[in-house]
Amino acid sequence: MLIQFIKQERKRAGLTQVELARRAGVGLRFLRELEQGKPALRMDKVNCVLLLFGHALGPVPHRPEAERHAKTR
């Protein structure tokens, strides 16, 4: 979900990966890894990108039963 959100917002804003990385103050390599779904990323850098779109990482309630239900659909 995070990957799709960032790609979608970047494209909606008409930004290339290079432009978004520069504006967010992160490296191009980091942004590419983020958009490719690298499993381990620095949360502070992810937030630098998200803040440009008015969002930030935060805790989300984990409901395993809802997750299992979604996978069976």
mmCIF file of the N, C-alpha and C atoms, coordinates in Angstrom:
data_MODEL
# 
_entry.id   MODEL 
# 
loop_
_atom_site.group_PDB 
_atom_site.id 
_atom_site.type_symbol 
_atom_site.label_atom_id 
_atom_site.label_alt_id 
_atom_site.label_comp_id 
_atom_site.label_asym_id 
_atom_site.label_entity_id 
_atom_site.label_seq_id 
_atom_site.pdbx_PDB_ins_code 
_atom_site.Cartn_x 
_atom_site.Cartn_y 
_atom_site.Cartn_z 
_atom_site.occupancy 
_atom_site.B_iso_or_equiv 
_atom_site.pdbx_formal_charge 
_atom_site.auth_seq_id 
_atom_site.auth_comp_id 
_atom_site.auth_asym_id 
_atom_site.auth_atom_id 
_atom_site.pdbx_PDB_model_num 
ATOM 1   N N  . MET A 1 1  ? 0.806   -1.188  0.000   1.00 0.00 ? 1  MET A N  1 
ATOM 2   C CA . MET A 1 1  ? 0.000   0.000   0.000   1.00 0.00 ? 1  MET A CA 1 
ATOM 3   C C  . MET A 1 1  ? 0.858   1.265   0.000   1.00 0.00 ? 1  MET A C  1 
ATOM 4   N N  . LEU A 1 2  ? 1.880   1.282   0.798   1.00 0.00 ? 2  LEU A N  1 
ATOM 5   C CA . LEU A 1 2  ? 2.756   2.449   0.872   1.00 0.00 ? 2  LEU A CA 1 
ATOM 6   C C  . LEU A 1 2  ? 3.418   2.711   -0.477  1.00 0.00 ? 2  LEU A C  1 
ATOM 7   N N  . ILE A 1 3  ? 3.870   1.642   -1.109  1.00 0.00 ? 3  ILE A N  1 
ATOM 8   C CA . ILE A 1 3  ? 4.538   1.766   -2.400  1.00 0.00 ? 3  ILE A CA 1 
ATOM 9   C C  . ILE A 1 3  ? 3.601   2.387   -3.428  1.00 0.00 ? 3  ILE A C  1 
ATOM 10  N N  . GLN A 1 4  ? 2.388   1.851   -3.514  1.00 0.00 ? 4  GLN A N  1 
ATOM 11  C CA . GLN A 1 4  ? 1.425   2.368   -4.489  1.00 0.00 ? 4  GLN A CA 1 
ATOM 12  C C  . GLN A 1 4  ? 1.073   3.822   -4.183  1.00 0.00 ? 4  GLN A C  1 
ATOM 13  N N  . PHE A 1 5  ? 0.922   4.148   -2.895  1.00 0.00 ? 5  PHE A N  1 
ATOM 14  C CA . PHE A 1 5  ? 0.582   5.516   -2.516  1.00 0.00 ? 5  PHE A CA 1 
ATOM 15  C C  . PHE A 1 5  ? 1.655   6.500   -2.978  1.00 0.00 ? 5  PHE A C  1 
ATOM 16  N N  . ILE A 1 6  ? 2.899   6.181   -2.714  1.00 0.00 ? 6  ILE A N  1 
ATOM 17  C CA . ILE A 1 6  ? 3.984   7.096   -3.067  1.00 0.00 ? 6  ILE A CA 1 
ATOM 18  C C  . ILE A 1 6  ? 4.103   7.247   -4.579  1.00 0.00 ? 6  ILE A C  1 
ATOM 19  N N  . LYS A 1 7  ? 4.043   6.136   -5.304  1.00 0.00 ? 7  LYS A N  1 
ATOM 20  C CA . LYS A 1 7  ? 4.111   6.219   -6.765  1.00 0.00 ? 7  LYS A CA 1 
ATOM 21  C C  . LYS A 1 7  ? 2.951   7.050   -7.313  1.00 0.00 ? 7  LYS A C  1 
ATOM 22  N N  . GLN A 1 8  ? 1.760   6.787   -6.809  1.00 0.00 ? 8  GLN A N  1 
ATOM 23  C CA . GLN A 1 8  ? 0.562   7.490   -7.272  1.00 0.00 ? 8  GLN A CA 1 
ATOM 24  C C  . GLN A 1 8  ? 0.670   8.991   -7.006  1.00 0.00 ? 8  GLN A C  1 
ATOM 25  N N  . GLU A 1 9  ? 1.077   9.352   -5.800  1.00 0.00 ? 9  GLU A N  1 
ATOM 26  C CA . GLU A 1 9  ? 1.186   10.769  -5.448  1.00 0.00 ? 9  GLU A CA 1 
ATOM 27  C C  . GLU A 1 9  ? 2.300   11.457  -6.224  1.00 0.00 ? 9  GLU A C  1 
ATOM 28  N N  . ARG A 1 10 ? 3.389   10.756  -6.447  1.00 0.00 ? 10 ARG A N  1 
ATOM 29  C CA . ARG A 1 10 ? 4.491   11.328  -7.232  1.00 0.00 ? 10 ARG A CA 1 
ATOM 30  C C  . ARG A 1 10 ? 4.021   11.622  -8.647  1.00 0.00 ? 10 ARG A C  1 
ATOM 31  N N  . LYS A 1 11 ? 3.338   10.659  -9.241  1.00 0.00 ? 11 LYS A N  1 
ATOM 32  C CA . LYS A 1 11 ? 2.855   10.843  -10.609 1.00 0.00 ? 11 LYS A CA 1 
ATOM 33  C C  . LYS A 1 11 ? 1.775   11.913  -10.678 1.00 0.00 ? 11 LYS A C  1 
ATOM 34  N N  . ARG A 1 12 ? 0.890   11.937  -9.679  1.00 0.00 ? 12 ARG A N  1 
ATOM 35  C CA . ARG A 1 12 ? -0.160  12.957  -9.633  1.00 0.00 ? 12 ARG A CA 1 
ATOM 36  C C  . ARG A 1 12 ? 0.449   14.359  -9.549  1.00 0.00 ? 12 ARG A C  1 
ATOM 37  N N  . ALA A 1 13 ? 1.564   14.471  -8.833  1.00 0.00 ? 13 ALA A N  1 
ATOM 38  C CA . ALA A 1 13 ? 2.250   15.759  -8.696  1.00 0.00 ? 13 ALA A CA 1 
ATOM 39  C C  . ALA A 1 13 ? 3.119   16.077  -9.910  1.00 0.00 ? 13 ALA A C  1 
ATOM 40  N N  . GLY A 1 14 ? 3.219   15.131  -10.845 1.00 0.00 ? 14 GLY A N  1 
ATOM 41  C CA . GLY A 1 14 ? 4.016   15.344  -12.041 1.00 0.00 ? 14 GLY A CA 1 
ATOM 42  C C  . GLY A 1 14 ? 5.508   15.366  -11.785 1.00 0.00 ? 14 GLY A C  1 
ATOM 43  N N  . LEU A 1 15 ? 5.948   14.597  -10.775 1.00 0.00 ? 15 LEU A N  1 
ATOM 44  C CA . LEU A 1 15 ? 7.365   14.578  -10.401 1.00 0.00 ? 15 LEU A CA 1 
ATOM 45  C C  . LEU A 1 15 ? 8.043   13.306  -10.892 1.00 0.00 ? 15 LEU A C  1 
ATOM 46  N N  . THR A 1 16 ? 9.281   13.453  -11.305 1.00 0.00 ? 16 THR A N  1 
ATOM 47  C CA . THR A 1 16 ? 10.101  12.281  -11.596 1.00 0.00 ? 16 THR A CA 1 
ATOM 48  C C  . THR A 1 16 ? 10.674  11.784  -10.268 1.00 0.00 ? 16 THR A C  1 
ATOM 49  N N  . GLN A 1 17 ? 11.267  10.624  -10.298 1.00 0.00 ? 17 GLN A N  1 
ATOM 50  C CA . GLN A 1 17 ? 11.915  10.122  -9.087  1.00 0.00 ? 17 GLN A CA 1 
ATOM 51  C C  . GLN A 1 17 ? 13.041  11.058  -8.669  1.00 0.00 ? 17 GLN A C  1 
ATOM 52  N N  . VAL A 1 18 ? 13.768  11.585  -9.627  1.00 0.00 ? 18 VAL A N  1 
ATOM 53  C CA . VAL A 1 18 ? 14.873  12.500  -9.331  1.00 0.00 ? 18 VAL A CA 1 
ATOM 54  C C  . VAL A 1 18 ? 14.346  13.753  -8.630  1.00 0.00 ? 18 VAL A C  1 
ATOM 55  N N  . GLU A 1 19 ? 13.266  14.322  -9.144  1.00 0.00 ? 19 GLU A N  1 
ATOM 56  C CA . GLU A 1 19 ? 12.700  15.537  -8.559  1.00 0.00 ? 19 GLU A CA 1 
ATOM 57  C C  . GLU A 1 19 ? 12.161  15.286  -7.153  1.00 0.00 ? 19 GLU A C  1 
ATOM 58  N N  . LEU A 1 20 ? 11.455  14.160  -6.976  1.00 0.00 ? 20 LEU A N  1 
ATOM 59  C CA . LEU A 1 20 ? 10.899  13.852  -5.656  1.00 0.00 ? 20 LEU A CA 1 
ATOM 60  C C  . LEU A 1 20 ? 12.016  13.628  -4.644  1.00 0.00 ? 20 LEU A C  1 
ATOM 61  N N  . ALA A 1 21 ? 13.039  12.895  -5.023  1.00 0.00 ? 21 ALA A N  1 
ATOM 62  C CA . ALA A 1 21 ? 14.162  12.646  -4.115  1.00 0.00 ? 21 ALA A CA 1 
ATOM 63  C C  . ALA A 1 21 ? 14.796  13.964  -3.681  1.00 0.00 ? 21 ALA A C  1 
ATOM 64  N N  . ARG A 1 22 ? 15.007  14.861  -4.637  1.00 0.00 ? 22 ARG A N  1 
ATOM 65  C CA . ARG A 1 22 ? 15.626  16.157  -4.326  1.00 0.00 ? 22 ARG A CA 1 
ATOM 66  C C  . ARG A 1 22 ? 14.733  16.962  -3.387  1.00 0.00 ? 22 ARG A C  1 
ATOM 67  N N  . ARG A 1 23 ? 13.449  17.040  -3.684  1.00 0.00 ? 23 ARG A N  1 
ATOM 68  C CA . ARG A 1 23 ? 12.539  17.831  -2.850  1.00 0.00 ? 23 ARG A CA 1 
ATOM 69  C C  . ARG A 1 23 ? 12.389  17.247  -1.444  1.00 0.00 ? 23 ARG A C  1 
ATOM 70  N N  . ALA A 1 24 ? 12.437  15.924  -1.347  1.00 0.00 ? 24 ALA A N  1 
ATOM 71  C CA . ALA A 1 24 ? 12.279  15.271  -0.043  1.00 0.00 ? 24 ALA A CA 1 
ATOM 72  C C  . ALA A 1 24 ? 13.585  15.252  0.744   1.00 0.00 ? 24 ALA A C  1 
ATOM 73  N N  . GLY A 1 25 ? 14.684  15.532  0.075   1.00 0.00 ? 25 GLY A N  1 
ATOM 74  C CA . GLY A 1 25 ? 15.973  15.509  0.757   1.00 0.00 ? 25 GLY A CA 1 
ATOM 75  C C  . GLY A 1 25 ? 16.500  14.107  1.000   1.00 0.00 ? 25 GLY A C  1 
ATOM 76  N N  . VAL A 1 26 ? 16.124  13.185  0.105   1.00 0.00 ? 26 VAL A N  1 
ATOM 77  C CA . VAL A 1 26 ? 16.617  11.812  0.208   1.00 0.00 ? 26 VAL A CA 1 
ATOM 78  C C  . VAL A 1 26 ? 17.353  11.486  -1.082  1.00 0.00 ? 26 VAL A C  1 
ATOM 79  N N  . GLY A 1 27 ? 18.150  10.442  -1.040  1.00 0.00 ? 27 GLY A N  1 
ATOM 80  C CA . GLY A 1 27 ? 18.888  10.037  -2.228  1.00 0.00 ? 27 GLY A CA 1 
ATOM 81  C C  . GLY A 1 27 ? 17.996  9.347   -3.243  1.00 0.00 ? 27 GLY A C  1 
ATOM 82  N N  . LEU A 1 28 ? 18.379  9.436   -4.504  1.00 0.00 ? 28 LEU A N  1 
ATOM 83  C CA . LEU A 1 28 ? 17.633  8.780   -5.573  1.00 0.00 ? 28 LEU A CA 1 
ATOM 84  C C  . LEU A 1 28 ? 17.604  7.271   -5.359  1.00 0.00 ? 28 LEU A C  1 
ATOM 85  N N  . ARG A 1 29 ? 18.710  6.708   -4.933  1.00 0.00 ? 29 ARG A N  1 
ATOM 86  C CA . ARG A 1 29 ? 18.758  5.262   -4.673  1.00 0.00 ? 29 ARG A CA 1 
ATOM 87  C C  . ARG A 1 29 ? 17.727  4.872   -3.612  1.00 0.00 ? 29 ARG A C  1 
ATOM 88  N N  . PHE A 1 30 ? 17.630  5.672   -2.538  1.00 0.00 ? 30 PHE A N  1 
ATOM 89  C CA . PHE A 1 30 ? 16.651  5.381   -1.491  1.00 0.00 ? 30 PHE A CA 1 
ATOM 90  C C  . PHE A 1 30 ? 15.239  5.402   -2.067  1.00 0.00 ? 30 PHE A C  1 
ATOM 91  N N  . LEU A 1 31 ? 14.911  6.422   -2.845  1.00 0.00 ? 31 LEU A N  1 
ATOM 92  C CA . LEU A 1 31 ? 13.564  6.535   -3.399  1.00 0.00 ? 31 LEU A CA 1 
ATOM 93  C C  . LEU A 1 31 ? 13.251  5.369   -4.324  1.00 0.00 ? 31 LEU A C  1 
ATOM 94  N N  . ARG A 1 32 ? 14.214  4.992   -5.134  1.00 0.00 ? 32 ARG A N  1 
ATOM 95  C CA . ARG A 1 32 ? 13.999  3.839   -6.025  1.00 0.00 ? 32 ARG A CA 1 
ATOM 96  C C  . ARG A 1 32 ? 13.761  2.567   -5.214  1.00 0.00 ? 32 ARG A C  1 
ATOM 97  N N  . GLU A 1 33 ? 14.536  2.364   -4.166  1.00 0.00 ? 33 GLU A N  1 
ATOM 98  C CA . GLU A 1 33 ? 14.340  1.184   -3.315  1.00 0.00 ? 33 GLU A CA 1 
ATOM 99  C C  . GLU A 1 33 ? 12.978  1.232   -2.638  1.00 0.00 ? 33 GLU A C  1 
ATOM 100 N N  . LEU A 1 34 ? 12.554  2.410   -2.219  1.00 0.00 ? 34 LEU A N  1 
ATOM 101 C CA . LEU A 1 34 ? 11.243  2.575   -1.599  1.00 0.00 ? 34 LEU A CA 1 
ATOM 102 C C  . LEU A 1 34 ? 10.142  2.193   -2.577  1.00 0.00 ? 34 LEU A C  1 
ATOM 103 N N  . GLU A 1 35 ? 10.208  2.709   -3.788  1.00 0.00 ? 35 GLU A N  1 
ATOM 104 C CA . GLU A 1 35 ? 9.173   2.424   -4.786  1.00 0.00 ? 35 GLU A CA 1 
ATOM 105 C C  . GLU A 1 35 ? 9.225   0.990   -5.290  1.00 0.00 ? 35 GLU A C  1 
ATOM 106 N N  . GLN A 1 36 ? 10.344  0.304   -5.090  1.00 0.00 ? 36 GLN A N  1 
ATOM 107 C CA . GLN A 1 36 ? 10.457  -1.091  -5.504  1.00 0.00 ? 36 GLN A CA 1 
ATOM 108 C C  . GLN A 1 36 ? 10.097  -2.052  -4.376  1.00 0.00 ? 36 GLN A C  1 
ATOM 109 N N  . GLY A 1 37 ? 9.785   -1.505  -3.211  1.00 0.00 ? 37 GLY A N  1 
ATOM 110 C CA . GLY A 1 37 ? 9.324   -2.347  -2.114  1.00 0.00 ? 37 GLY A CA 1 
ATOM 111 C C  . GLY A 1 37 ? 10.409  -2.984  -1.272  1.00 0.00 ? 37 GLY A C  1 
ATOM 112 N N  . LYS A 1 38 ? 11.560  -2.359  -1.173  1.00 0.00 ? 38 LYS A N  1 
ATOM 113 C CA . LYS A 1 38 ? 12.620  -2.901  -0.317  1.00 0.00 ? 38 LYS A CA 1 
ATOM 114 C C  . LYS A 1 38 ? 12.045  -3.106  1.090   1.00 0.00 ? 38 LYS A C  1 
ATOM 115 N N  . PRO A 1 39 ? 12.248  -4.280  1.671   1.00 0.00 ? 39 PRO A N  1 
ATOM 116 C CA . PRO A 1 39 ? 11.603  -4.593  2.947   1.00 0.00 ? 39 PRO A CA 1 
ATOM 117 C C  . PRO A 1 39 ? 12.119  -3.825  4.163   1.00 0.00 ? 39 PRO A C  1 
ATOM 118 N N  . ALA A 1 40 ? 13.349  -3.325  4.118   1.00 0.00 ? 40 ALA A N  1 
ATOM 119 C CA . ALA A 1 40 ? 13.887  -2.605  5.278   1.00 0.00 ? 40 ALA A CA 1 
ATOM 120 C C  . ALA A 1 40 ? 14.337  -1.212  4.835   1.00 0.00 ? 40 ALA A C  1 
ATOM 121 N N  . LEU A 1 41 ? 13.647  -0.197  5.346   1.00 0.00 ? 41 LEU A N  1 
ATOM 122 C CA . LEU A 1 41 ? 13.968  1.188   5.002   1.00 0.00 ? 41 LEU A CA 1 
ATOM 123 C C  . LEU A 1 41 ? 13.966  2.029   6.268   1.00 0.00 ? 41 LEU A C  1 
ATOM 124 N N  . ARG A 1 42 ? 14.705  3.124   6.249   1.00 0.00 ? 42 ARG A N  1 
ATOM 125 C CA . ARG A 1 42 ? 14.711  4.043   7.397   1.00 0.00 ? 42 ARG A CA 1 
ATOM 126 C C  . ARG A 1 42 ? 13.399  4.816   7.424   1.00 0.00 ? 42 ARG A C  1 
ATOM 127 N N  . MET A 1 43 ? 12.704  4.705   8.556   1.00 0.00 ? 43 MET A N  1 
ATOM 128 C CA . MET A 1 43 ? 11.404  5.365   8.682   1.00 0.00 ? 43 MET A CA 1 
ATOM 129 C C  . MET A 1 43 ? 11.516  6.879   8.585   1.00 0.00 ? 43 MET A C  1 
ATOM 130 N N  . ASP A 1 44 ? 12.601  7.456   9.084   1.00 0.00 ? 44 ASP A N  1 
ATOM 131 C CA . ASP A 1 44 ? 12.728  8.910   9.009   1.00 0.00 ? 44 ASP A CA 1 
ATOM 132 C C  . ASP A 1 44 ? 12.798  9.383   7.561   1.00 0.00 ? 44 ASP A C  1 
ATOM 133 N N  . LYS A 1 45 ? 13.460  8.619   6.704   1.00 0.00 ? 45 LYS A N  1 
ATOM 134 C CA . LYS A 1 45 ? 13.536  8.985   5.298   1.00 0.00 ? 45 LYS A CA 1 
ATOM 135 C C  . LYS A 1 45 ? 12.192  8.762   4.596   1.00 0.00 ? 45 LYS A C  1 
ATOM 136 N N  . VAL A 1 46 ? 11.500  7.690   4.962   1.00 0.00 ? 46 VAL A N  1 
ATOM 137 C CA . VAL A 1 46 ? 10.166  7.453   4.395   1.00 0.00 ? 46 VAL A CA 1 
ATOM 138 C C  . VAL A 1 46 ? 9.266   8.631   4.747   1.00 0.00 ? 46 VAL A C  1 
ATOM 139 N N  . ASN A 1 47 ? 9.354   9.098   5.976   1.00 0.00 ? 47 ASN A N  1 
ATOM 140 C CA . ASN A 1 47 ? 8.543   10.245  6.389   1.00 0.00 ? 47 ASN A CA 1 
ATOM 141 C C  . ASN A 1 47 ? 8.919   11.515  5.630   1.00 0.00 ? 47 ASN A C  1 
ATOM 142 N N  . CYS A 1 48 ? 10.172  11.693  5.283   1.00 0.00 ? 48 CYS A N  1 
ATOM 143 C CA . CYS A 1 48 ? 10.568  12.858  4.482   1.00 0.00 ? 48 CYS A CA 1 
ATOM 144 C C  . CYS A 1 48 ? 9.809   12.873  3.163   1.00 0.00 ? 48 CYS A C  1 
ATOM 145 N N  . VAL A 1 49 ? 9.651   11.707  2.561   1.00 0.00 ? 49 VAL A N  1 
ATOM 146 C CA . VAL A 1 49 ? 8.920   11.600  1.299   1.00 0.00 ? 49 VAL A CA 1 
ATOM 147 C C  . VAL A 1 49 ? 7.432   11.808  1.534   1.00 0.00 ? 49 VAL A C  1 
ATOM 148 N N  . LEU A 1 50 ? 6.876   11.128  2.526   1.00 0.00 ? 50 LEU A N  1 
ATOM 149 C CA . LEU A 1 50 ? 5.438   11.224  2.793   1.00 0.00 ? 50 LEU A CA 1 
ATOM 150 C C  . LEU A 1 50 ? 5.003   12.634  3.175   1.00 0.00 ? 50 LEU A C  1 
ATOM 151 N N  . LEU A 1 51 ? 5.850   13.349  3.892   1.00 0.00 ? 51 LEU A N  1 
ATOM 152 C CA . LEU A 1 51 ? 5.485   14.702  4.329   1.00 0.00 ? 51 LEU A CA 1 
ATOM 153 C C  . LEU A 1 51 ? 5.223   15.642  3.158   1.00 0.00 ? 51 LEU A C  1 
ATOM 154 N N  . LEU A 1 52 ? 5.864   15.399  2.031   1.00 0.00 ? 52 LEU A N  1 
ATOM 155 C CA . LEU A 1 52 ? 5.612   16.222  0.845   1.00 0.00 ? 52 LEU A CA 1 
ATOM 156 C C  . LEU A 1 52 ? 4.174   16.079  0.357   1.00 0.00 ? 52 LEU A C  1 
ATOM 157 N N  . PHE A 1 53 ? 3.539   14.968  0.705   1.00 0.00 ? 53 PHE A N  1 
ATOM 158 C CA . PHE A 1 53 ? 2.161   14.715  0.293   1.00 0.00 ? 53 PHE A CA 1 
ATOM 159 C C  . PHE A 1 53 ? 1.184   14.843  1.456   1.00 0.00 ? 53 PHE A C  1 
ATOM 160 N N  . GLY A 1 54 ? 1.659   15.439  2.565   1.00 0.00 ? 54 GLY A N  1 
ATOM 161 C CA . GLY A 1 54 ? 0.787   15.673  3.704   1.00 0.00 ? 54 GLY A CA 1 
ATOM 162 C C  . GLY A 1 54 ? 0.481   14.442  4.534   1.00 0.00 ? 54 GLY A C  1 
ATOM 163 N N  . HIS A 1 55 ? 1.366   13.456  4.530   1.00 0.00 ? 55 HIS A N  1 
ATOM 164 C CA . HIS A 1 55 ? 1.165   12.222  5.290   1.00 0.00 ? 55 HIS A CA 1 
ATOM 165 C C  . HIS A 1 55 ? 2.415   11.889  6.093   1.00 0.00 ? 55 HIS A C  1 
ATOM 166 N N  . ALA A 1 56 ? 2.272   10.952  7.024   1.00 0.00 ? 56 ALA A N  1 
ATOM 167 C CA . ALA A 1 56 ? 3.395   10.457  7.814   1.00 0.00 ? 56 ALA A CA 1 
ATOM 168 C C  . ALA A 1 56 ? 3.106   9.027   8.254   1.00 0.00 ? 56 ALA A C  1 
ATOM 169 N N  . LEU A 1 57 ? 4.170   8.296   8.511   1.00 0.00 ? 57 LEU A N  1 
ATOM 170 C CA . LEU A 1 57 ? 4.006   6.942   9.048   1.00 0.00 ? 57 LEU A CA 1 
ATOM 171 C C  . LEU A 1 57 ? 3.462   7.023   10.458  1.00 0.00 ? 57 LEU A C  1 
ATOM 172 N N  . GLY A 1 58 ? 2.697   6.045   10.831  1.00 0.00 ? 58 GLY A N  1 
ATOM 173 C CA . GLY A 1 58 ? 2.181   6.004   12.189  1.00 0.00 ? 58 GLY A CA 1 
ATOM 174 C C  . GLY A 1 58 ? 1.651   4.620   12.510  1.00 0.00 ? 58 GLY A C  1 
ATOM 175 N N  . PRO A 1 59 ? 1.356   4.376   13.754  1.00 0.00 ? 59 PRO A N  1 
ATOM 176 C CA . PRO A 1 59 ? 0.843   3.065   14.145  1.00 0.00 ? 59 PRO A CA 1 
ATOM 177 C C  . PRO A 1 59 ? -0.564  2.836   13.597  1.00 0.00 ? 59 PRO A C  1 
ATOM 178 N N  . VAL A 1 60 ? -0.783  1.622   13.177  1.00 0.00 ? 60 VAL A N  1 
ATOM 179 C CA . VAL A 1 60 ? -2.087  1.209   12.660  1.00 0.00 ? 60 VAL A CA 1 
ATOM 180 C C  . VAL A 1 60 ? -2.492  -0.033  13.431  1.00 0.00 ? 60 VAL A C  1 
ATOM 181 N N  . PRO A 1 61 ? -3.731  -0.096  13.900  1.00 0.00 ? 61 PRO A N  1 
ATOM 182 C CA . PRO A 1 61 ? -4.161  -1.294  14.629  1.00 0.00 ? 61 PRO A CA 1 
ATOM 183 C C  . PRO A 1 61 ? -3.995  -2.542  13.758  1.00 0.00 ? 61 PRO A C  1 
ATOM 184 N N  . HIS A 1 62 ? -3.450  -3.562  14.354  1.00 0.00 ? 62 HIS A N  1 
ATOM 185 C CA . HIS A 1 62 ? -3.254  -4.828  13.642  1.00 0.00 ? 62 HIS A CA 1 
ATOM 186 C C  . HIS A 1 62 ? -4.369  -5.774  14.026  1.00 0.00 ? 62 HIS A C  1 
ATOM 187 N N  . ARG A 1 63 ? -5.112  -6.205  13.031  1.00 0.00 ? 63 ARG A N  1 
ATOM 188 C CA . ARG A 1 63 ? -6.221  -7.129  13.266  1.00 0.00 ? 63 ARG A CA 1 
ATOM 189 C C  . ARG A 1 63 ? -5.994  -8.372  12.418  1.00 0.00 ? 63 ARG A C  1 
ATOM 190 N N  . PRO A 1 64 ? -5.336  -9.373  12.973  1.00 0.00 ? 64 PRO A N  1 
ATOM 191 C CA . PRO A 1 64 ? -5.013  -10.579 12.199  1.00 0.00 ? 64 PRO A CA 1 
ATOM 192 C C  . PRO A 1 64 ? -6.232  -11.231 11.552  1.00 0.00 ? 64 PRO A C  1 
ATOM 193 N N  . GLU A 1 65 ? -7.381  -11.212 12.212  1.00 0.00 ? 65 GLU A N  1 
ATOM 194 C CA . GLU A 1 65 ? -8.572  -11.853 11.638  1.00 0.00 ? 65 GLU A CA 1 
ATOM 195 C C  . GLU A 1 65 ? -9.019  -11.129 10.368  1.00 0.00 ? 65 GLU A C  1 
ATOM 196 N N  . ALA A 1 66 ? -8.899  -9.826  10.336  1.00 0.00 ? 66 ALA A N  1 
ATOM 197 C CA . ALA A 1 66 ? -9.274  -9.064  9.130   1.00 0.00 ? 66 ALA A CA 1 
ATOM 198 C C  . ALA A 1 66 ? -8.295  -9.355  8.002   1.00 0.00 ? 66 ALA A C  1 
ATOM 199 N N  . GLU A 1 67 ? -7.021  -9.514  8.349   1.00 0.00 ? 67 GLU A N  1 
ATOM 200 C CA . GLU A 1 67 ? -6.007  -9.818  7.365   1.00 0.00 ? 67 GLU A CA 1 
ATOM 201 C C  . GLU A 1 67 ? -6.248  -11.198 6.739   1.00 0.00 ? 67 GLU A C  1 
ATOM 202 N N  . ARG A 1 68 ? -6.571  -12.179 7.563   1.00 0.00 ? 68 ARG A N  1 
ATOM 203 C CA . ARG A 1 68 ? -6.854  -13.532 7.051   1.00 0.00 ? 68 ARG A CA 1 
ATOM 204 C C  . ARG A 1 68 ? -8.072  -13.512 6.143   1.00 0.00 ? 68 ARG A C  1 
ATOM 205 N N  . HIS A 1 69 ? -9.086  -12.744 6.530   1.00 0.00 ? 69 HIS A N  1 
ATOM 206 C CA . HIS A 1 69 ? -10.304 -12.660 5.742   1.00 0.00 ? 69 HIS A CA 1 
ATOM 207 C C  . HIS A 1 69 ? -10.020 -12.045 4.380   1.00 0.00 ? 69 HIS A C  1 
ATOM 208 N N  . ALA A 1 70 ? -9.201  -11.027 4.334   1.00 0.00 ? 70 ALA A N  1 
ATOM 209 C CA . ALA A 1 70 ? -8.874  -10.349 3.089   1.00 0.00 ? 70 ALA A CA 1 
ATOM 210 C C  . ALA A 1 70 ? -8.105  -11.269 2.148   1.00 0.00 ? 70 ALA A C  1 
ATOM 211 N N  . LYS A 1 71 ? -7.267  -12.147 2.691   1.00 0.00 ? 71 LYS A N  1 
ATOM 212 C CA . LYS A 1 71 ? -6.466  -13.049 1.872   1.00 0.00 ? 71 LYS A CA 1 
ATOM 213 C C  . LYS A 1 71 ? -7.315  -14.151 1.233   1.00 0.00 ? 71 LYS A C  1 
ATOM 214 N N  . THR A 1 72 ? -8.429  -14.474 1.841   1.00 0.00 ? 72 THR A N  1 
ATOM 215 C CA . THR A 1 72 ? -9.266  -15.557 1.306   1.00 0.00 ? 72 THR A CA 1 
ATOM 216 C C  . THR A 1 72 ? -10.228 -15.076 0.239   1.00 0.00 ? 72 THR A C  1 
ATOM 217 N N  . ARG A 1 73 ? -10.299 -13.796 0.003   1.00 0.00 ? 73 ARG A N  1 
ATOM 218 C CA . ARG A 1 73 ? -11.216 -13.262 -1.027  1.00 0.00 ? 73 ARG A CA 1 
ATOM 219 C C  . ARG A 1 73 ? -10.676 -13.452 -2.400  1.00 0.00 ? 73 ARG A C  1 
# 
